[in-house]
Amino acid sequence: MWQLLHFIRQYFTVYMFAIVFIVGIYEAFVEPKFLKRKGLDRDSRICKGIGIFYILIGVIALILRIFFPM
């Protein structure tokens, strides 16, 4: 567990959080609209799920980085 926290603390910087969060926002809210217009409803739902997963991972990693200093 401590190795995971150390890994997150070492590699997950604010810039990495911004990249993961922006990609998550794009995947969750922008890309599904394009896919629905093309008639790809299943792909749209999958894309939205991946985007929400990215957002959650980014927020959880940022919280771990802030509240568990090493």
Secondary structure as UniProt FT lines:
FT   HELIX           2..11
FT   HELIX           14..25
FT   HELIX           26..30
FT   HELIX           31..37
FT   TURN            38..39
FT   HELIX           41..67
//
